[in-house]
Amino acid sequence: AHDSCQIARHFIIGKVYNCRWILERATRDHAMRVDVARLKKNSLQMAEILSQLASCSDLDTLRGLEGKAASFYFDVFDELILQNKEHFYFQNRSRRPPQDNVNALLSFAYTLLANDCAAALESVGLDSYVGFLHRDRPGRASLALDLMEELRGVYADRFVISLINNREILPKQFEQKENG
């Protein structure tokens, strides 16, 4: 269990570091368009979590720290959206089903990333269903989900933000059903 936690810890440190980098980059690149003080405050809180992660040796504590870091990150995620705010806004992370356009895009990007990670693992002979952070469940590629943790922000989240901010995806390309 200790070895499992050590491996999982590295995935989470990568994830928090990369998400923090995204917030820092937004304050640098878009200082006139984002709430710099709010982004910096949350980034600093994520930095404190990174220092706690470095010595974490318990899987449940690790998951708790990851959850705290994710809440600081997603708390300011809407600041990263600079275009079409009336149609592309982010209040909180929702899935199964996603409740808005941004969550739909994030879920789609995460699915693509998980499939790419599973394919990469299997192409080098690793079993993508045996994970360290994500618990093994029938039909769930746990190791692929572990591997994608540190890639979520830099690949999926930045991709979604770029699609929206560059107006490459438009509100008319979404279908909203009566049940949300």
Contacts in CASP RR format, 6 or more apart in sequence:
PFRMAT RR
TARGET T0000
AUTHOR 0000-0000-0000
METHOD contacts of the structure
MODEL  1
AHDSCQIARHFIIGKVYNCRWILERATRDHAMRVDVARLKKNSLQMAEIL
SQLASCSDLDTLRGLEGKAASFYFDVFDELILQNKEHFYFQNRSRRPPQD
NVNALLSFAYTLLANDCAAALESVGLDSYVGFLHRDRPGRASLALDLMEE
LRGVYADRFVISLINNREILPKQFEQKENG
1 59 0 8 1.000
2 57 0 8 1.000
4 59 0 8 1.000
4 132 0 8 1.000
5 56 0 8 1.000
5 57 0 8 1.000
5 58 0 8 1.000
5 59 0 8 1.000
5 62 0 8 1.000
5 132 0 8 1.000
6 57 0 8 1.000
7 132 0 8 1.000
7 133 0 8 1.000
7 146 0 8 1.000
8 59 0 8 1.000
8 62 0 8 1.000
8 132 0 8 1.000
8 133 0 8 1.000
8 146 0 8 1.000
9 53 0 8 1.000
9 56 0 8 1.000
9 62 0 8 1.000
11 132 0 8 1.000
11 133 0 8 1.000
11 146 0 8 1.000
11 147 0 8 1.000
11 149 0 8 1.000
11 150 0 8 1.000
12 53 0 8 1.000
12 62 0 8 1.000
12 65 0 8 1.000
12 66 0 8 1.000
12 69 0 8 1.000
12 133 0 8 1.000
12 149 0 8 1.000
12 150 0 8 1.000
13 50 0 8 1.000
13 53 0 8 1.000
13 54 0 8 1.000
13 150 0 8 1.000
14 149 0 8 1.000
14 150 0 8 1.000
15 66 0 8 1.000
15 69 0 8 1.000
15 149 0 8 1.000
15 150 0 8 1.000
15 152 0 8 1.000
15 153 0 8 1.000
16 46 0 8 1.000
16 49 0 8 1.000
16 50 0 8 1.000
16 53 0 8 1.000
16 66 0 8 1.000
16 69 0 8 1.000
17 50 0 8 1.000
17 150 0 8 1.000
18 150 0 8 1.000
18 151 0 8 1.000
18 152 0 8 1.000
18 153 0 8 1.000
18 154 0 8 1.000
19 46 0 8 1.000
19 69 0 8 1.000
19 70 0 8 1.000
19 73 0 8 1.000
19 152 0 8 1.000
19 153 0 8 1.000
19 157 0 8 1.000
20 43 0 8 1.000
20 46 0 8 1.000
20 47 0 8 1.000
20 50 0 8 1.000
20 73 0 8 1.000
21 154 0 8 1.000
22 73 0 8 1.000
22 80 0 8 1.000
22 153 0 8 1.000
22 154 0 8 1.000
22 157 0 8 1.000
22 158 0 8 1.000
23 39 0 8 1.000
23 40 0 8 1.000
23 42 0 8 1.000
23 43 0 8 1.000
23 46 0 8 1.000
23 73 0 8 1.000
23 76 0 8 1.000
24 39 0 8 1.000
24 43 0 8 1.000
26 34 0 8 1.000
26 39 0 8 1.000
26 79 0 8 1.000
26 80 0 8 1.000
27 34 0 8 1.000
27 36 0 8 1.000
27 39 0 8 1.000
27 40 0 8 1.000
27 43 0 8 1.000
30 82 0 8 1.000
33 82 0 8 1.000
34 79 0 8 1.000
34 80 0 8 1.000
34 82 0 8 1.000
35 76 0 8 1.000
35 79 0 8 1.000
38 76 0 8 1.000
38 79 0 8 1.000
39 76 0 8 1.000
39 79 0 8 1.000
42 72 0 8 1.000
42 73 0 8 1.000
42 75 0 8 1.000
42 76 0 8 1.000
45 72 0 8 1.000
46 69 0 8 1.000
46 72 0 8 1.000
46 73 0 8 1.000
49 65 0 8 1.000
49 68 0 8 1.000
49 69 0 8 1.000
49 72 0 8 1.000
50 69 0 8 1.000
52 65 0 8 1.000
53 62 0 8 1.000
53 65 0 8 1.000
56 62 0 8 1.000
56 65 0 8 1.000
59 133 0 8 1.000
62 133 0 8 1.000
63 133 0 8 1.000
70 93 0 8 1.000
74 90 0 8 1.000
74 92 0 8 1.000
74 93 0 8 1.000
77 90 0 8 1.000
77 157 0 8 1.000
78 89 0 8 1.000
78 90 0 8 1.000
78 91 0 8 1.000
80 161 0 8 1.000
81 88 0 8 1.000
81 89 0 8 1.000
81 90 0 8 1.000
81 102 0 8 1.000
81 161 0 8 1.000
81 164 0 8 1.000
81 165 0 8 1.000
82 164 0 8 1.000
82 165 0 8 1.000
83 164 0 8 1.000
83 165 0 8 1.000
83 166 0 8 1.000
83 167 0 8 1.000
84 164 0 8 1.000
84 167 0 8 1.000
84 170 0 8 1.000
84 171 0 8 1.000
87 101 0 8 1.000
87 171 0 8 1.000
87 174 0 8 1.000
88 101 0 8 1.000
88 102 0 8 1.000
88 164 0 8 1.000
88 171 0 8 1.000
89 100 0 8 1.000
89 102 0 8 1.000
90 100 0 8 1.000
90 102 0 8 1.000
90 103 0 8 1.000
91 100 0 8 1.000
93 103 0 8 1.000
93 106 0 8 1.000
94 100 0 8 1.000
94 103 0 8 1.000
95 103 0 8 1.000
95 107 0 8 1.000
97 180 0 8 1.000
98 104 0 8 1.000
98 106 0 8 1.000
98 107 0 8 1.000
99 180 0 8 1.000
101 171 0 8 1.000
101 174 0 8 1.000
102 160 0 8 1.000
102 164 0 8 1.000
104 174 0 8 1.000
105 160 0 8 1.000
105 163 0 8 1.000
105 164 0 8 1.000
105 169 0 8 1.000
106 156 0 8 1.000
106 157 0 8 1.000
106 160 0 8 1.000
109 155 0 8 1.000
109 156 0 8 1.000
109 157 0 8 1.000
109 159 0 8 1.000
109 160 0 8 1.000
110 148 0 8 1.000
110 152 0 8 1.000
110 156 0 8 1.000
112 156 0 8 1.000
113 148 0 8 1.000
113 151 0 8 1.000
113 152 0 8 1.000
113 155 0 8 1.000
113 156 0 8 1.000
114 141 0 8 1.000
114 144 0 8 1.000
114 145 0 8 1.000
114 148 0 8 1.000
115 144 0 8 1.000
117 128 0 8 1.000
117 141 0 8 1.000
117 144 0 8 1.000
117 145 0 8 1.000
117 147 0 8 1.000
117 148 0 8 1.000
117 151 0 8 1.000
118 128 0 8 1.000
118 141 0 8 1.000
118 144 0 8 1.000
120 147 0 8 1.000
121 127 0 8 1.000
121 128 0 8 1.000
121 141 0 8 1.000
121 143 0 8 1.000
121 144 0 8 1.000
121 147 0 8 1.000
122 128 0 8 1.000
126 143 0 8 1.000
127 143 0 8 1.000
128 141 0 8 1.000
128 142 0 8 1.000
128 143 0 8 1.000
128 144 0 8 1.000
129 136 0 8 1.000
129 139 0 8 1.000
129 140 0 8 1.000
129 141 0 8 1.000
129 142 0 8 1.000
129 143 0 8 1.000
130 136 0 8 1.000
130 142 0 8 1.000
130 143 0 8 1.000
131 142 0 8 1.000
131 143 0 8 1.000
131 145 0 8 1.000
131 146 0 8 1.000
132 142 0 8 1.000
132 143 0 8 1.000
132 146 0 8 1.000
133 142 0 8 1.000
133 145 0 8 1.000
133 146 0 8 1.000
133 149 0 8 1.000
134 140 0 8 1.000
134 142 0 8 1.000
134 143 0 8 1.000
134 145 0 8 1.000
134 146 0 8 1.000
135 142 0 8 1.000
136 142 0 8 1.000
162 168 0 8 1.000
163 169 0 8 1.000
END
